[in-house]
Amino acid sequence: MVALLLIWESATRFLEIPRYLLPAPSAVARALVDSLDVLIRVHSRVTLLEAGVGLVTAVALGIAVGSLLHLVPLLRRAFYPLIIISQTIPSIVLVPLLVIWFGYGMLPKLLIVVIACFFPIAVAVVDGLGSADAARLKLLRSMGASPWQEFILVKLPTALPSLFTGLRVAATYAVMAAVIGEWMGADAGLGMYIVRSAHSFRTEQVFAGIVLISLYSVLLFKIVDWARHVILPWERYVTEQQATREQKT
């Protein structure tokens, strides 16, 4: 990364590339420092609120819909293909329609985030619940367990690793989806900041916004990793046991 930045910096200086076309990393860093207060206090606050609320909503919907599709095979056969087809429509195409239907407030941005994050979570839940160990389910049934007890005791714990994998993907989409939603019209937000900077040919500020978007996406990804580490402690035990066996071997 350091080598790439040095090559980038050197190329912009020696080739005399205009700043509006490709600013040097040092110019991006100066723009980021100069605008940091506005970026953090105004624009980042709005974008992170949209991404956070949209992601939480997508998680709730994804778990509910994924569980329902697993429990009712008829619904799965009917709606699972439609969920997949819905992902062939680019989010950027939906933004103008959502703005027409719901205006320029926060709701269209939240819907874009939910649409972008819902699919990986729902698919992960369906696949995770379907991968429950059949032997454990038979054992519970032999002991008179109800379908709800099977779901709570076996299927849900089995689906959690898959859920967090889908949540990782959704976390990286959340900020990007919020920014895309802001492109069509917003009072504040990193998407609006980038669009206005691009229209003014202040490319270094565009890159400064991109840097923050990347940092926030990585931060959400690491938060999901931390939550997985806390909620699934048995994964650490299994990993440690495997490492011990490999060392003995």
C-alpha positions in Angstrom: 0.0 0.0 0.0 2.8 2.4 0.9 4.6 1.6 -2.4 1.4 2.2 -4.4 0.9 5.6 -2.7 4.5 6.5 -3.4 4.2 5.6 -7.1 0.9 7.5 -7.3 2.5 10.6 -5.6 5.5 10.5 -7.9 3.5 10.0 -11.1 1.3 13.0 -10.4 4.3 15.2 -9.8 6.7 14.1 -12.5 4.0 13.7 -15.2 2.3 16.9 -14.1 -1.1 15.4 -14.0 -3.7 18.1 -13.4 -5.2 18.0 -9.9 -8.8 18.0 -11.2 -7.9 14.8 -13.2 -6.0 12.9 -10.6 -4.9 14.6 -7.3 -1.8 13.4 -5.5 -2.3 11.4 -2.2 -0.8 14.4 -0.4 -3.5 16.7 -1.9 -6.2 14.1 -0.8 -4.7 14.0 2.7 -4.8 17.9 2.9 -8.4 18.0 1.6 -9.3 15.4 4.2 -7.7 17.3 7.1 -9.1 20.6 6.0 -12.7 19.3 5.6 -12.6 16.7 8.4 -14.8 18.7 10.8 -17.6 19.1 8.2 -17.1 15.5 7.0 -17.4 14.0 10.4 -19.8 16.3 12.1 -22.3 16.8 9.3 -22.0 14.4 6.4 -20.6 11.2 8.1 -23.3 11.4 10.8 -26.1 11.4 8.2 -24.6 8.6 6.1 -23.7 6.4 9.1 -27.3 6.9 10.5 -28.8 5.7 7.2 -26.4 2.8 6.9 -26.8 1.7 10.5 -30.6 1.9 10.6 -30.9 0.3 7.2 -28.5 -2.5 8.1 -30.4 -3.3 11.4 -33.7 -3.3 9.5 -32.2 -5.6 6.8 -30.9 -8.0 9.5 -34.4 -8.2 11.2 -36.1 -8.7 7.8 -33.5 -11.1 6.6 -33.7 -13.3 9.6 -37.5 -13.2 9.7 -38.0 -13.9 5.9 -35.2 -16.5 5.8 -36.7 -18.4 8.8 -40.1 -18.3 7.2 -38.8 -19.6 3.9 -37.1 -22.4 5.7 -40.1 -23.4 7.8 -42.6 -23.2 4.9 -41.3 -25.0 1.9 -44.1 -23.8 -0.3 -43.2 -20.2 0.4 -39.6 -21.0 -0.4 -40.4 -22.5 -3.8 -42.6 -19.5 -4.5 -40.5 -16.5 -3.3 -36.9 -17.7 -3.2 -36.5 -17.3 -7.0 -38.1 -13.8 -6.8 -35.6 -12.8 -4.2 -32.8 -13.9 -6.4 -34.3 -12.1 -9.4 -34.6 -8.9 -7.4 -30.8 -8.8 -7.1 -30.4 -8.5 -10.8 -31.8 -5.0 -10.7 -28.9 -2.5 -9.9 -29.6 -0.3 -6.9 -28.7 2.8 -8.8 -31.7 2.1 -11.1 -34.1 2.0 -8.1 -33.0 5.3 -6.6 -34.9 7.6 -9.0 -38.1 5.5 -8.5 -37.8 5.6 -4.7 -37.2 9.3 -4.8 -40.4 9.8 -7.0 -42.4 7.6 -4.6 -41.1 8.7 -1.2 -39.4 12.1 -1.8 -36.0 13.4 -0.9 -36.0 12.5 2.8 -34.2 9.7 4.6 -36.7 7.0 3.7 -35.5 6.3 0.1 -31.9 6.0 1.4 -32.9 3.6 4.1 -34.8 1.5 1.6 -31.8 1.3 -0.7 -29.6 0.1 2.2 -32.3 -2.5 3.2 -32.5 -3.7 -0.4 -28.8 -4.0 -0.8 -28.2 -5.8 2.6 -31.3 -8.0 2.8 -30.3 -10.5 0.1 -27.0 -11.8 1.6 -28.6 -12.1 5.1 -31.7 -13.9 3.9 -29.8 -16.4 1.8 -27.3 -17.0 4.6 -30.2 -17.7 7.0 -31.9 -20.1 4.6 -28.7 -22.0 3.9 -27.7 -22.1 7.5 -31.0 -23.4 8.8 -31.0 -26.0 6.1 -27.6 -27.3 7.1 -28.6 -28.4 10.6 -27.3 -31.9 11.5 -30.0 -34.5 10.7 -28.8 -36.8 13.5 -29.3 -34.2 16.2 -32.7 -33.4 14.9 -33.7 -37.1 15.0 -32.4 -37.3 18.5 -34.5 -34.4 19.6 -37.6 -35.8 17.9 -37.0 -39.1 19.7 -37.1 -37.2 23.0 -40.4 -35.6 22.1 -39.1 -32.2 21.1 -41.4 -29.8 19.3 -40.5 -28.1 16.0 -39.9 -24.9 17.9 -37.5 -26.6 20.2 -35.7 -28.1 17.2 -35.4 -24.7 15.7 -34.0 -23.1 18.9 -31.7 -25.9 20.1 -30.3 -27.1 16.8 -31.2 -25.1 13.7 -30.6 -21.6 15.0 -27.1 -22.3 16.5 -26.1 -24.1 13.3 -27.3 -21.1 11.2 -25.4 -18.4 13.3 -22.0 -18.8 11.5 -23.7 -18.6 8.1 -25.7 -15.6 9.3 -22.5 -13.8 10.3 -20.9 -14.6 7.0 -23.9 -12.9 5.3 -23.8 -10.1 7.7 -20.1 -9.4 6.8 -21.1 -9.0 3.2 -24.1 -6.8 4.1 -21.9 -4.6 6.3 -19.7 -3.8 3.4 -22.7 -2.9 1.3 -24.4 -0.7 3.8 -22.4 2.5 3.6 -22.0 2.2 -0.2 -25.8 1.8 -0.6 -26.4 4.8 1.6 -24.0 6.9 -0.5 -25.8 5.7 -3.7 -29.1 6.8 -2.3 -27.7 10.3 -1.5 -26.6 10.8 -5.1 -30.1 11.5 -6.3 -30.7 14.2 -3.7 -29.9 14.9 -0.1 -29.3 17.8 2.3 -26.2 16.2 3.8 -24.2 13.0 3.6 -21.0 11.7 2.0 -22.8 10.9 -1.2 -24.0 14.5 -1.5 -20.6 15.8 -0.6 -18.9 13.7 -3.3 -21.4 14.7 -6.0 -21.0 18.4 -5.2 -17.3 18.1 -5.1 -17.3 16.3 -8.5 -19.5 19.0 -10.1 -16.9 21.6 -8.9 -14.0 19.6 -10.2 -12.6 19.3 -6.7 -11.3 15.8 -7.2 -9.2 15.7 -4.1 -12.4 16.2 -2.0 -14.0 13.4 -4.0 -11.1 11.1 -3.0 -11.4 12.3 0.6 -15.0 11.2 0.7 -14.1 7.9 -0.8 -11.4 7.3 1.9 -14.0 7.9 4.6 -16.5 5.6 2.9 -13.9 2.8 2.8 -12.9 3.4 6.4 -16.5 3.2 7.6 -17.1 0.0 5.6 -14.1 -1.6 7.1 -15.2 -0.5 10.6 -18.6 -2.0 10.2 -16.9 -5.2 8.9 -14.7 -5.4 12.0 -17.7 -4.7 14.3 -19.5 -7.7 12.8 -16.3 -9.8 13.3 -16.2 -8.6 17.0 -19.8 -9.5 17.5 -19.2 -13.0 16.0 -16.2 -13.4 18.3 -18.5 -12.6 21.3 -21.7 -14.4 20.3 -20.0 -17.6 19.0 -17.4 -18.5 21.6 -17.4 -22.2 20.6 -15.8 -21.3 17.3 -12.7 -20.2 19.2 -12.7 -23.5 21.1 -13.0 -25.6 17.9 -10.2 -23.5 16.2 -7.9 -24.0 19.2 -8.6 -27.8 19.3 -7.9 -28.1 15.6 -4.6 -26.1 16.0 -3.6 -28.4 18.9 -4.3 -31.6 16.9 -2.3 -30.2 14.0 0.6 -29.4 16.2 0.5 -33.0 17.7 0.4 -34.4 14.2 
